[in-house]
Amino acid sequence: MPLRLRALAPLALALCAACSTSRDPDLDLDGPLEMVSIAMDNDTFTGSDNNYTNGIVVGWRGGEHRAYTEDSRYRRWIEFWSFLPAMDDTTCDTYAAWSVGHELYSPDDITVAVPDADDQPYAAVFFVDSTLLARSDRVTHSWNLRLGLVGPSALGEELQSGVHQLIDVEDPAGWDTQIPDEPVVNVDYAVAYELLHAGRQGAIEARFVPLAGAGVGTYFTGAAGAMYGEVGWNLPDSVSLVSLRRGVDPALELVSPRGGWSVSLFAGGGGFAVANYLPLDGNAFRSGPSVKSEPFVAFASVGVALRYDRWRLGYRQTLFTDTFQTQREAVDYGTLSLSYSY
């Protein structure tokens, strides 16, 4: 029997259980403590419909773990991982986050039942991410565990066909050739360093942040290096992380946003050294469609963020160099994100 999405239900429930928290009434908390967010990638924002065609992630990020009672599951979860580098640093504030996501990949020509063997395979990936963050004044460390599945059980055909029918466009014909069912397991580490922060609070400010990361597992094995700059009015503290399909975006705000309006422009770029990338290189433990990943992929991202009180609305566009050796068109897409802190 193929893997089913319901097979991950116990995992998702277990992860979400850690979000059931108790706040310590004796603590004087300044501003919002937690954050919910949703982000959607789609290539129709840029007028294309090829390769990486859609992604959606819904997440929850808790507050600094010492703001919770000692017996809360959230705090105990973070303290359990204190053996990881930076997670036991008493000079850092530590947080945990969970997210559920889905990604769709399709070839350039979705009208043929058997796509070219040298084009992007059809693929759907469903995943649950469990993330730990440790932040000091200038440095943020991130550890992420991704569990999920790739294949027909991720329901990519049903999702893409339904959306295409809804918007009255060509129905994809080649999903019978998609990457087969297989579990996804990946561990990732990233670090961001705020090298420069200039300006006056409540006025124009700017920051410059280099980043680096690495991953190992069935989803992505490789390393990354990137940097971004952001300039705007009334900037809150934030940090960006890097992933092969998201570029960079300073959207993960770990502290209380400043009151009133805030607006900023940002731009970033970097590259990935790629040993294996599941949506291109295919299954790790069984045969299936695949193409050869490029060993190095560069990207550039530009965007804007608008904040008001506890809300943040962001949009960015990301452009990649060729991600596989027989690629026909460049991969570019837009990302729309919305978050609320409370």
C-alpha contacts under 8 A as a table, 3 or more apart, distances in Angstrom:
res1	aa1	res2	aa2	distance
2	P	153	S	6.80
2	P	181	D	6.55
3	L	7	A	6.74
3	L	149	L	7.91
3	L	153	S	5.77
3	L	181	D	6.47
3	L	182	E	7.57
4	R	7	A	5.34
4	R	8	L	7.59
4	R	153	S	4.84
4	R	154	A	7.24
5	L	8	L	5.62
5	L	9	A	7.08
5	L	153	S	6.02
5	L	154	A	6.25
6	R	9	A	4.98
7	A	10	P	7.07
8	L	11	L	5.18
8	L	12	A	6.21
8	L	148	G	7.26
9	A	12	A	5.09
9	A	13	L	6.07
10	P	13	L	5.08
10	P	14	A	6.02
11	L	14	A	5.08
11	L	15	L	6.23
12	A	15	L	5.19
12	A	16	C	6.08
12	A	128	V	6.87
13	L	16	C	5.05
13	L	17	A	5.97
14	A	17	A	5.12
14	A	18	A	7.02
15	L	18	A	5.64
15	L	19	C	7.47
15	L	98	W	7.18
15	L	130	S	7.41
16	C	19	C	5.23
16	C	20	S	7.41
16	C	98	W	7.38
17	A	20	S	5.55
17	A	73	R	7.91
18	A	21	T	7.33
18	A	73	R	5.37
18	A	74	Y	5.12
18	A	77	W	6.95
19	C	62	G	7.47
19	C	73	R	7.41
19	C	74	Y	5.95
20	S	72	S	7.78
20	S	73	R	6.79
20	S	74	Y	6.97
21	T	68	Y	7.22
21	T	72	S	5.43
21	T	73	R	6.24
21	T	74	Y	5.84
22	S	68	Y	5.90
22	S	69	T	6.02
22	S	72	S	5.65
23	R	67	A	6.50
23	R	68	Y	4.55
23	R	69	T	5.82
24	D	27	L	5.74
24	D	67	A	6.44
24	D	68	Y	5.31
24	D	69	T	5.07
25	P	28	D	7.90
27	L	67	A	6.69
29	L	32	P	7.76
29	L	33	L	7.54
29	L	67	A	7.62
30	D	256	S	7.16
31	G	256	S	5.15
31	G	257	P	7.51
31	G	342	Y	7.60
32	P	35	M	7.91
32	P	255	V	7.79
32	P	256	S	5.48
32	P	257	P	7.77
32	P	310	R	7.51
32	P	341	S	5.53
32	P	342	Y	4.20
33	L	62	G	6.80
33	L	63	G	4.73
33	L	64	E	7.52
33	L	255	V	7.75
33	L	256	S	7.23
33	L	341	S	6.90
33	L	342	Y	5.59
34	E	60	W	7.50
34	E	61	R	5.68
34	E	62	G	4.56
34	E	63	G	4.98
34	E	341	S	5.58
34	E	342	Y	5.36
35	M	60	W	5.73
35	M	61	R	5.09
35	M	62	G	6.54
35	M	339	S	6.79
35	M	340	Y	5.54
35	M	341	S	4.21
35	M	342	Y	6.14
36	V	58	V	7.73
36	V	59	G	5.76
36	V	60	W	4.50
36	V	61	R	6.41
36	V	339	S	5.63
36	V	340	Y	5.51
36	V	341	S	6.59
37	S	58	V	5.83
37	S	59	G	5.24
37	S	60	W	6.42
37	S	337	S	7.34
37	S	338	L	5.69
37	S	339	S	4.07
37	S	340	Y	6.42
38	I	56	I	7.37
38	I	57	V	5.69
38	I	58	V	4.46
38	I	59	G	6.35
38	I	337	S	5.72
38	I	338	L	5.51
38	I	339	S	6.42
39	A	56	I	5.72
39	A	57	V	5.37
39	A	58	V	6.67
39	A	335	T	6.80
39	A	336	L	5.67
39	A	337	S	4.10
39	A	338	L	6.43
40	M	54	N	7.35
40	M	55	G	5.60
40	M	56	I	4.38
40	M	57	V	6.56
40	M	335	T	5.50
40	M	336	L	5.38
40	M	337	S	6.37
41	D	53	T	7.77
41	D	54	N	5.35
41	D	55	G	4.80
41	D	56	I	6.26
41	D	333	Y	6.63
41	D	334	G	5.68
41	D	335	T	4.36
41	D	336	L	6.65
42	N	45	F	5.95
42	N	52	Y	7.98
42	N	53	T	5.63
42	N	54	N	4.48
42	N	55	G	6.55
42	N	333	Y	5.57
42	N	334	G	5.65
42	N	335	T	6.54
43	D	46	T	5.42
43	D	47	G	6.50
43	D	48	S	5.37
43	D	49	D	5.70
43	D	50	N	7.43
43	D	52	Y	7.32
43	D	53	T	5.33
43	D	54	N	6.70
43	D	332	D	6.39
43	D	333	Y	4.08
43	D	334	G	6.11
44	T	47	G	4.67
44	T	48	S	5.27
44	T	49	D	6.10
44	T	53	T	7.80
44	T	333	Y	7.12
44	T	334	G	7.76
45	F	48	S	7.67
45	F	333	Y	6.18
45	F	334	G	5.21
45	F	335	T	8.00
46	T	317	Q	7.95
46	T	332	D	6.76
46	T	333	Y	5.51
46	T	334	G	6.31
48	S	332	D	7.88
48	S	333	Y	7.88
49	D	53	T	5.84
49	D	108	D	7.15
50	N	53	T	5.75
50	N	105	Y	7.52
50	N	106	S	5.87
50	N	107	P	5.58
50	N	108	D	4.67
50	N	109	D	7.69
50	N	329	E	7.91
50	N	331	V	7.50
51	N	105	Y	5.19
51	N	106	S	4.88
51	N	107	P	5.28
51	N	108	D	6.48
51	N	120	Q	5.83
51	N	331	V	6.84
52	Y	103	E	7.83
52	Y	104	L	6.27
52	Y	105	Y	4.56
52	Y	106	S	6.61
52	Y	331	V	7.14
53	T	103	E	7.95
53	T	104	L	5.74
53	T	105	Y	5.49
53	T	106	S	6.66
53	T	333	Y	7.92
54	N	103	E	5.81
54	N	104	L	5.18
54	N	105	Y	7.21
55	G	101	G	7.23
55	G	102	H	5.58
55	G	103	E	4.26
55	G	104	L	6.27
56	I	101	G	5.49
56	I	102	H	5.51
56	I	103	E	6.68
57	V	99	S	6.48
57	V	100	V	5.64
57	V	101	G	4.16
57	V	102	H	6.66
58	V	99	S	5.44
58	V	100	V	5.47
58	V	101	G	6.40
59	G	97	A	7.15
59	G	98	W	5.62
59	G	99	S	3.91
59	G	100	V	6.39
60	W	97	A	5.59
60	W	98	W	5.53
60	W	99	S	6.30
61	R	95	Y	7.36
61	R	96	A	6.01
61	R	97	A	4.11
61	R	98	W	6.55
62	G	65	H	7.80
62	G	95	Y	6.08
62	G	96	A	5.72
62	G	97	A	6.08
63	G	67	A	6.99
63	G	95	Y	5.87
63	G	96	A	7.64
63	G	254	L	7.67
64	E	67	A	5.73
64	E	68	Y	7.86
64	E	93	D	5.85
64	E	94	T	5.41
64	E	95	Y	5.14
65	H	68	Y	5.78
65	H	74	Y	7.23
65	H	75	R	5.20
65	H	78	I	7.17
65	H	93	D	7.50
65	H	94	T	5.90
65	H	95	Y	5.88
66	R	69	T	7.41
66	R	70	E	7.92
66	R	75	R	7.14
68	Y	72	S	6.50
68	Y	74	Y	7.73
68	Y	75	R	6.37
69	T	72	S	5.46
69	T	75	R	7.34
70	E	75	R	6.46
70	E	76	R	7.19
71	D	75	R	7.25
71	D	76	R	6.84
72	S	75	R	5.47
72	S	76	R	6.28
73	R	76	R	5.07
73	R	77	W	5.91
74	Y	77	W	5.15
74	Y	78	I	6.52
74	Y	96	A	7.77
75	R	78	I	5.31
75	R	79	E	6.22
76	R	79	E	5.05
76	R	80	F	6.01
77	W	80	F	5.21
77	W	81	W	7.00
78	I	81	W	5.52
78	I	82	S	6.87
78	I	94	T	7.57
78	I	95	Y	7.25
78	I	96	A	6.76
78	I	132	L	7.31
79	E	82	S	5.10
79	E	88	D	7.96
80	F	83	F	7.70
81	W	84	L	5.90
81	W	87	M	6.87
82	S	85	P	7.71
82	S	86	A	7.95
82	S	87	M	4.88
82	S	88	D	4.71
83	F	87	M	6.85
83	F	88	D	6.60
84	L	87	M	5.51
84	L	88	D	7.19
85	P	88	D	7.00
86	A	89	D	5.17
86	A	92	C	7.60
86	A	134	A	6.31
86	A	141	H	6.87
87	M	92	C	7.76
87	M	94	T	6.86
87	M	133	L	7.58
87	M	134	A	5.86
89	D	92	C	5.53
90	T	93	D	7.61
91	T	136	S	6.29
92	C	134	A	5.61
92	C	135	R	4.95
92	C	136	S	4.49
92	C	137	D	7.93
93	D	134	A	5.54
93	D	135	R	5.12
93	D	136	S	6.40
94	T	132	L	7.33
94	T	133	L	5.47
94	T	134	A	4.34
94	T	135	R	6.33
95	Y	132	L	5.88
95	Y	133	L	5.05
95	Y	134	A	6.49
96	A	130	S	7.52
96	A	131	T	5.58
96	A	132	L	4.57
96	A	133	L	6.13
97	A	130	S	6.05
97	A	131	T	5.01
97	A	132	L	6.49
98	W	128	V	7.27
98	W	129	D	5.58
98	W	130	S	4.73
98	W	131	T	6.12
99	S	128	V	5.77
99	S	129	D	5.19
99	S	130	S	6.82
100	V	126	F	7.77
100	V	127	F	5.90
100	V	128	V	4.58
100	V	129	D	6.41
101	G	126	F	5.90
101	G	127	F	5.36
101	G	128	V	6.42
102	H	124	A	7.27
102	H	125	V	5.61
102	H	126	F	4.57
102	H	127	F	6.43
103	E	124	A	5.66
103	E	125	V	5.13
103	E	126	F	6.66
104	L	122	Y	7.75
104	L	123	A	5.99
104	L	124	A	4.76
104	L	125	V	6.74
104	L	156	G	6.27
104	L	160	Q	7.84
105	Y	120	Q	7.44
105	Y	121	P	7.10
105	Y	122	Y	5.39
105	Y	123	A	5.01
105	Y	124	A	6.36
105	Y	279	P	7.15
106	S	110	I	7.08
106	S	120	Q	6.20
106	S	121	P	6.03
106	S	122	Y	4.47
106	S	123	A	6.65
107	P	110	I	6.22
107	P	115	P	7.01
107	P	119	D	5.83
107	P	120	Q	4.73
107	P	121	P	6.00
107	P	122	Y	6.46
108	D	119	D	7.40
108	D	120	Q	7.54
108	D	328	R	7.66
108	D	329	E	7.84
109	D	112	V	6.60
109	D	115	P	7.15
110	I	113	A	7.78
110	I	115	P	7.58
110	I	170	E	7.90
110	I	171	D	7.57
110	I	172	P	4.84
110	I	173	A	5.89
110	I	174	G	6.51
111	T	170	E	7.21
111	T	171	D	7.26
111	T	172	P	5.87
111	T	173	A	5.38
111	T	174	G	7.41
112	V	115	P	6.00
112	V	172	P	7.96
112	V	173	A	5.69
112	V	174	G	6.16
113	A	173	A	4.87
113	A	174	G	4.21
113	A	175	W	7.72
113	A	176	D	7.77
114	V	174	G	5.73
114	V	177	T	6.89
115	P	119	D	7.06
115	P	121	P	7.74
115	P	174	G	6.58
115	P	177	T	7.93
116	D	119	D	5.46
117	A	121	P	7.86
117	A	289	P	7.34
117	A	290	S	7.70
117	A	291	V	7.68
118	D	290	S	7.84
118	D	291	V	5.98
118	D	326	T	6.01
118	D	327	Q	7.97
119	D	291	V	6.81
119	D	326	T	6.65
119	D	327	Q	6.54
119	D	328	R	7.86
120	Q	279	P	7.96
120	Q	280	L	6.35
120	Q	290	S	7.36
120	Q	291	V	6.66
120	Q	327	Q	7.57
121	P	177	T	7.61
121	P	178	Q	6.14
121	P	179	I	6.85
121	P	279	P	7.25
121	P	280	L	6.77
121	P	289	P	6.09
121	P	290	S	6.16
121	P	291	V	7.54
122	Y	174	G	7.34
122	Y	175	W	6.10
122	Y	177	T	6.76
122	Y	178	Q	4.42
122	Y	179	I	6.41
123	A	150	V	7.00
123	A	151	G	6.38
123	A	156	G	7.11
123	A	178	Q	5.36
123	A	179	I	5.41
123	A	279	P	6.08
124	A	150	V	5.65
124	A	151	G	5.76
124	A	152	P	7.19
124	A	154	A	5.74
124	A	155	L	6.98
124	A	156	G	4.86
124	A	157	E	7.99
124	A	179	I	7.89
125	V	148	G	7.30
125	V	149	L	5.85
125	V	150	V	4.45
125	V	151	G	6.83
125	V	154	A	5.92
125	V	156	G	7.75
126	F	148	G	5.44
126	F	149	L	5.52
126	F	150	V	6.46
126	F	154	A	5.53
127	F	146	R	6.45
127	F	147	L	5.55
127	F	148	G	3.99
127	F	149	L	6.48
127	F	184	V	7.64
128	V	146	R	5.79
128	V	147	L	5.42
128	V	148	G	6.01
129	D	144	N	6.57
129	D	145	L	5.68
129	D	146	R	4.54
129	D	147	L	6.56
130	S	144	N	5.65
130	S	145	L	5.24
130	S	146	R	6.55
131	T	142	S	6.89
131	T	143	W	5.64
131	T	144	N	4.34
131	T	145	L	6.47
132	L	142	S	5.65
132	L	143	W	5.12
132	L	144	N	6.40
133	L	140	T	6.85
133	L	141	H	5.59
133	L	142	S	4.58
133	L	143	W	6.57
134	A	140	T	5.61
134	A	141	H	5.12
134	A	142	S	6.61
135	R	138	R	7.42
135	R	139	V	5.74
135	R	140	T	4.27
135	R	141	H	6.39
136	S	139	V	5.27
136	S	140	T	6.40
138	R	193	Y	5.64
138	R	194	E	5.00
138	R	195	L	7.45
139	V	191	V	7.07
139	V	192	A	5.66
139	V	193	Y	4.56
139	V	194	E	6.42
140	T	191	V	5.62
140	T	192	A	5.21
140	T	193	Y	6.62
140	T	239	V	7.24
141	H	189	Y	7.52
141	H	190	A	5.94
141	H	191	V	4.54
141	H	192	A	6.67
142	S	188	D	7.98
142	S	189	Y	5.59
142	S	190	A	5.13
142	S	191	V	6.24
143	W	187	V	7.44
143	W	188	D	5.83
143	W	189	Y	4.72
143	W	190	A	6.76
144	N	187	V	5.73
144	N	188	D	5.08
144	N	189	Y	6.43
145	L	185	V	7.49
145	L	186	N	5.87
145	L	187	V	4.77
145	L	188	D	6.60
146	R	184	V	7.25
146	R	185	V	5.64
146	R	186	N	5.03
146	R	187	V	6.40
147	L	183	P	7.55
147	L	184	V	5.41
147	L	185	V	4.84
147	L	186	N	6.78
148	G	183	P	5.87
148	G	184	V	4.73
148	G	185	V	6.72
149	L	153	S	7.72
149	L	154	A	6.69
149	L	181	D	6.84
149	L	182	E	5.63
149	L	183	P	4.31
149	L	184	V	4.84
150	V	153	S	7.32
150	V	154	A	6.12
150	V	179	I	7.16
150	V	180	P	6.91
150	V	181	D	5.38
150	V	182	E	5.47
150	V	183	P	6.43
150	V	184	V	6.73
151	G	154	A	5.65
151	G	155	L	7.69
151	G	156	G	7.90
151	G	178	Q	6.81
151	G	179	I	5.44
151	G	180	P	4.47
151	G	181	D	3.92
151	G	182	E	6.52
152	P	155	L	5.48
152	P	156	G	6.67
152	P	157	E	7.43
152	P	178	Q	7.36
152	P	179	I	7.80
152	P	180	P	6.46
152	P	181	D	6.12
153	S	156	G	7.99
153	S	181	D	6.60
155	L	158	E	5.41
155	L	159	L	6.26
156	G	159	L	5.15
156	G	160	Q	6.04
157	E	160	Q	5.38
157	E	161	S	5.86
157	E	172	P	7.91
157	E	175	W	5.92
158	E	161	S	5.31
158	E	162	G	5.94
159	L	162	G	5.21
159	L	163	V	6.24
160	Q	163	V	5.19
160	Q	164	H	6.08
160	Q	172	P	7.51
161	S	164	H	5.13
161	S	165	Q	6.11
161	S	171	D	5.73
161	S	172	P	6.46
162	G	165	Q	5.20
162	G	166	L	6.18
163	V	166	L	4.97
163	V	167	I	6.30
164	H	167	I	5.26
164	H	168	D	5.70
164	H	169	V	5.14
164	H	170	E	6.52
164	H	171	D	5.97
165	Q	168	D	4.82
165	Q	169	V	6.33
165	Q	170	E	7.81
165	Q	171	D	6.95
172	P	175	W	7.03
174	G	177	T	5.82
174	G	178	Q	7.47
175	W	178	Q	5.25
177	T	289	P	7.35
178	Q	288	G	7.88
178	Q	289	P	6.99
179	I	279	P	7.89
179	I	282	G	6.39
179	I	283	N	7.00
179	I	288	G	5.66
179	I	289	P	5.86
179	I	290	S	7.81
180	P	283	N	7.38
180	P	288	G	6.41
182	E	283	N	6.90
182	E	285	F	7.76
184	V	217	G	7.79
184	V	218	T	5.67
184	V	219	Y	6.06
185	V	217	G	5.66
185	V	218	T	5.62
185	V	219	Y	6.66
186	N	215	G	6.96
186	N	216	V	5.76
186	N	217	G	4.14
186	N	218	T	6.00
186	N	219	Y	5.92
186	N	220	F	6.93
187	V	215	G	5.68
187	V	216	V	5.61
187	V	217	G	6.33
188	D	213	G	7.28
188	D	214	A	5.76
188	D	215	G	4.16
188	D	216	V	6.56
189	Y	213	G	5.48
189	Y	214	A	5.52
189	Y	215	G	6.37
190	A	211	L	7.25
190	A	212	A	5.62
190	A	213	G	3.95
190	A	214	A	6.51
190	A	241	L	6.68
190	A	242	V	7.36
191	V	211	L	5.71
191	V	212	A	5.54
191	V	213	G	6.30
191	V	241	L	7.58
192	A	209	V	6.58
192	A	210	P	5.96
192	A	211	L	4.37
192	A	212	A	6.68
192	A	239	V	7.02
192	A	240	S	7.12
192	A	241	L	7.15
193	Y	209	V	5.55
193	Y	210	P	5.70
193	Y	211	L	6.44
194	E	197	H	7.04
194	E	207	R	7.01
194	E	208	F	6.08
194	E	209	V	4.55
194	E	210	P	6.95
195	L	207	R	7.55
195	L	208	F	5.76
195	L	209	V	5.58
195	L	210	P	7.08
196	L	206	A	7.82
196	L	207	R	5.22
196	L	208	F	5.09
196	L	209	V	7.09
197	H	205	E	7.26
197	H	206	A	5.66
197	H	207	R	4.25
197	H	208	F	6.68
198	A	205	E	5.66
198	A	206	A	5.30
198	A	207	R	6.33
199	G	203	A	7.21
199	G	204	I	5.83
199	G	205	E	4.20
199	G	206	A	6.33
200	R	203	A	5.45
200	R	204	I	6.35
200	R	205	E	6.08
201	Q	204	I	7.51
201	Q	205	E	7.14
201	Q	234	N	6.08
201	Q	235	L	7.64
202	G	233	W	6.77
202	G	234	N	4.46
202	G	235	L	7.68
203	A	233	W	5.24
203	A	234	N	5.36
204	I	231	V	7.25
204	I	232	G	5.53
204	I	233	W	4.57
204	I	234	N	6.46
204	I	235	L	8.00
205	E	231	V	5.76
205	E	232	G	5.60
205	E	233	W	6.13
205	E	234	N	6.82
205	E	235	L	6.49
206	A	229	G	7.33
206	A	230	E	5.56
206	A	231	V	4.22
206	A	232	G	6.48
207	R	229	G	5.72
207	R	230	E	5.45
207	R	231	V	6.61
208	F	227	M	7.40
208	F	228	Y	5.96
208	F	229	G	4.46
208	F	230	E	6.65
209	V	227	M	5.51
209	V	228	Y	5.45
209	V	229	G	6.33
210	P	225	G	7.77
210	P	226	A	5.89
210	P	227	M	4.07
210	P	228	Y	6.54
211	L	225	G	5.82
211	L	226	A	5.11
211	L	227	M	5.63
211	L	240	S	7.99
211	L	241	L	7.22
211	L	242	V	7.47
212	A	223	A	7.65
212	A	224	A	5.48
212	A	225	G	4.39
212	A	226	A	6.24
212	A	242	V	7.54
213	G	223	A	5.65
213	G	224	A	5.01
213	G	225	G	6.50
213	G	242	V	6.99
214	A	221	T	7.41
214	A	222	G	5.69
214	A	223	A	4.05
214	A	224	A	6.03
215	G	220	F	6.05
215	G	221	T	5.01
215	G	222	G	5.53
215	G	223	A	6.34
216	V	219	Y	7.78
216	V	220	F	6.00
216	V	221	T	4.21
216	V	222	G	6.65
217	G	220	F	5.86
217	G	221	T	5.78
218	T	221	T	7.30
218	T	276	N	7.83
218	T	277	Y	7.73
218	T	278	L	6.50
218	T	283	N	7.81
218	T	284	A	6.26
219	Y	276	N	7.54
219	Y	277	Y	5.78
219	Y	278	L	4.86
219	Y	279	P	7.82
220	F	274	V	7.74
220	F	275	A	7.74
220	F	276	N	5.62
220	F	277	Y	4.67
220	F	278	L	6.40
221	T	274	V	6.43
221	T	275	A	5.43
221	T	276	N	5.11
221	T	277	Y	6.65
222	G	272	F	7.06
222	G	273	A	5.42
222	G	274	V	4.65
222	G	275	A	5.29
222	G	276	N	6.96
223	A	272	F	5.71
223	A	273	A	5.23
223	A	274	V	6.80
224	A	242	V	7.39
224	A	270	G	7.46
224	A	271	G	5.79
224	A	272	F	4.38
224	A	273	A	6.25
225	G	270	G	5.58
225	G	271	G	5.70
225	G	272	F	6.65
226	A	242	V	7.52
226	A	248	V	7.82
226	A	268	G	7.21
226	A	269	G	5.56
226	A	270	G	3.89
226	A	271	G	6.38
227	M	248	V	7.98
227	M	268	G	5.52
227	M	269	G	5.84
227	M	270	G	6.39
228	Y	248	V	7.23
228	Y	266	F	6.97
228	Y	267	A	5.55
228	Y	268	G	3.81
228	Y	269	G	6.48
229	G	266	F	5.58
229	G	267	A	5.64
229	G	268	G	6.26
230	E	264	S	6.60
230	E	265	L	5.69
230	E	266	F	4.17
230	E	267	A	6.67
231	V	264	S	5.46
231	V	265	L	5.58
231	V	266	F	6.43
232	G	235	L	6.23
232	G	262	S	7.28
232	G	263	V	5.50
232	G	264	S	3.84
232	G	265	L	6.20
233	W	262	S	5.37
233	W	263	V	5.47
233	W	264	S	6.32
234	N	258	R	7.16
234	N	261	W	7.31
234	N	262	S	5.12
234	N	263	V	7.29
235	L	258	R	7.56
235	L	262	S	6.19
235	L	263	V	7.44
235	L	264	S	7.33
236	P	253	E	7.44
236	P	255	V	7.72
236	P	256	S	7.55
236	P	257	P	5.20
236	P	258	R	5.90
237	D	253	E	6.27
237	D	254	L	7.15
237	D	255	V	6.47
237	D	257	P	7.43
238	S	250	P	6.01
238	S	251	A	6.63
238	S	252	L	5.74
238	S	253	E	4.20
238	S	254	L	6.15
238	S	255	V	7.51
239	V	250	P	5.11
239	V	251	A	6.73
239	V	252	L	5.52
239	V	253	E	6.33
239	V	254	L	7.72
240	S	248	V	6.06
240	S	249	D	5.36
240	S	250	P	4.20
240	S	251	A	6.28
240	S	252	L	6.16
241	L	248	V	6.26
241	L	249	D	7.24
241	L	250	P	7.63
242	V	246	R	6.82
242	V	247	G	5.83
242	V	248	V	5.44
243	S	246	R	5.32
243	S	247	G	6.00
243	S	248	V	7.58
244	L	247	G	6.41
244	L	272	F	7.14
246	R	249	D	7.83
246	R	318	T	7.43
247	G	268	G	7.91
247	G	269	G	7.27
247	G	270	G	7.97
247	G	299	F	6.62
247	G	300	A	6.93
247	G	301	S	6.13
247	G	318	T	6.39
248	V	268	G	6.32
248	V	269	G	7.29
248	V	301	S	6.44
249	D	266	F	7.88
249	D	301	S	7.78
249	D	303	G	7.85
249	D	316	R	7.68
250	P	253	E	7.61
251	A	314	G	7.79
253	E	256	S	7.82
253	E	257	P	7.63
256	S	341	S	7.87
257	P	309	D	6.75
257	P	310	R	6.51
258	R	309	D	6.69
259	G	308	Y	7.21
259	G	309	D	4.90
259	G	310	R	7.89
260	G	308	Y	5.52
260	G	309	D	5.19
261	W	306	L	7.67
261	W	307	R	5.72
261	W	308	Y	4.56
261	W	309	D	6.61
262	S	306	L	5.98
262	S	307	R	4.86
262	S	308	Y	6.26
263	V	304	V	7.48
263	V	305	A	5.70
263	V	306	L	4.59
263	V	307	R	6.08
264	S	304	V	5.75
264	S	305	A	5.32
264	S	306	L	6.72
265	L	302	V	7.71
265	L	303	G	5.91
265	L	304	V	4.53
265	L	305	A	6.51
266	F	302	V	5.76
266	F	303	G	5.44
266	F	304	V	6.23
267	A	300	A	7.51
267	A	301	S	5.54
267	A	302	V	4.26
267	A	303	G	6.45
268	G	300	A	5.75
268	G	301	S	5.17
268	G	302	V	6.48
269	G	298	A	7.49
269	G	299	F	5.47
269	G	300	A	4.17
269	G	301	S	6.03
270	G	298	A	5.71
270	G	299	F	5.64
270	G	300	A	6.74
271	G	296	F	6.86
271	G	297	V	5.41
271	G	298	A	4.07
271	G	299	F	6.04
272	F	296	F	5.53
272	F	297	V	5.15
272	F	298	A	6.39
273	A	295	P	5.68
273	A	296	F	4.69
273	A	297	V	6.74
274	V	277	Y	6.97
274	V	293	S	7.17
274	V	294	E	6.96
274	V	295	P	4.88
274	V	296	F	5.93
274	V	297	V	7.53
275	A	293	S	7.86
275	A	295	P	6.51
276	N	281	D	6.24
276	N	293	S	7.05
277	Y	280	L	5.75
277	Y	281	D	5.57
277	Y	282	G	7.55
277	Y	293	S	6.94
278	L	281	D	5.17
278	L	282	G	4.96
278	L	283	N	6.45
278	L	284	A	7.87
279	P	282	G	5.82
279	P	290	S	7.86
280	L	290	S	5.52
280	L	291	V	5.39
280	L	292	K	6.66
280	L	293	S	6.22
280	L	324	F	7.35
281	D	290	S	4.89
281	D	291	V	5.46
281	D	292	K	5.74
281	D	293	S	6.30
282	G	287	S	7.87
282	G	288	G	6.39
282	G	289	P	6.20
282	G	290	S	4.81
282	G	291	V	7.53
283	N	286	R	5.68
283	N	287	S	6.46
283	N	288	G	6.48
291	V	324	F	6.74
291	V	325	Q	7.67
291	V	326	T	7.79
292	K	324	F	5.62
292	K	325	Q	6.12
293	S	323	T	5.90
293	S	324	F	4.20
293	S	325	Q	6.35
294	E	297	V	6.58
294	E	322	D	7.12
294	E	323	T	5.36
294	E	324	F	4.67
294	E	325	Q	5.70
296	F	323	T	7.88
297	V	320	F	6.94
297	V	321	T	5.83
297	V	322	D	6.69
297	V	323	T	5.92
298	A	320	F	5.81
298	A	321	T	5.47
299	F	318	T	6.91
299	F	319	L	5.54
299	F	320	F	4.32
299	F	321	T	6.30
300	A	318	T	5.67
300	A	319	L	5.47
300	A	320	F	6.71
301	S	316	R	6.66
301	S	317	Q	5.62
301	S	318	T	4.34
301	S	319	L	6.57
302	V	316	R	5.42
302	V	317	Q	5.62
302	V	318	T	6.74
303	G	314	G	7.33
303	G	315	Y	5.48
303	G	316	R	3.78
303	G	317	Q	6.28
304	V	314	G	5.78
304	V	315	Y	5.61
304	V	316	R	6.38
305	A	312	R	6.93
305	A	313	L	5.79
305	A	314	G	4.26
305	A	315	Y	6.56
306	L	312	R	5.80
306	L	313	L	5.25
306	L	314	G	6.22
307	R	310	R	7.36
307	R	311	W	5.56
307	R	312	R	4.35
307	R	313	L	6.29
308	Y	311	W	5.29
308	Y	312	R	6.59
310	R	340	Y	5.56
310	R	341	S	5.02
310	R	342	Y	6.91
311	W	338	L	7.45
311	W	339	S	5.84
311	W	340	Y	4.70
311	W	341	S	6.62
312	R	337	S	7.96
312	R	338	L	5.68
312	R	339	S	5.22
312	R	340	Y	6.51
313	L	336	L	7.66
313	L	337	S	5.81
313	L	338	L	4.67
313	L	339	S	6.74
314	G	335	T	7.95
314	G	336	L	5.87
314	G	337	S	5.11
314	G	338	L	6.48
315	Y	334	G	7.12
315	Y	335	T	5.54
315	Y	336	L	4.67
315	Y	337	S	6.39
316	R	334	G	5.69
316	R	335	T	5.33
316	R	336	L	6.91
317	Q	332	D	7.18
317	Q	333	Y	5.77
317	Q	334	G	4.36
317	Q	335	T	6.30
318	T	332	D	5.53
318	T	333	Y	5.73
318	T	334	G	6.43
319	L	330	A	7.51
319	L	331	V	6.05
319	L	332	D	4.37
319	L	333	Y	6.92
320	F	323	T	7.30
320	F	330	A	6.61
320	F	331	V	5.50
320	F	332	D	6.31
321	T	330	A	6.43
321	T	331	V	7.22
322	D	325	Q	7.06
322	D	327	Q	6.22
322	D	329	E	7.88
322	D	330	A	6.10
322	D	331	V	7.25
323	T	327	Q	7.14
323	T	331	V	7.92
324	F	327	Q	5.55
327	Q	330	A	7.52
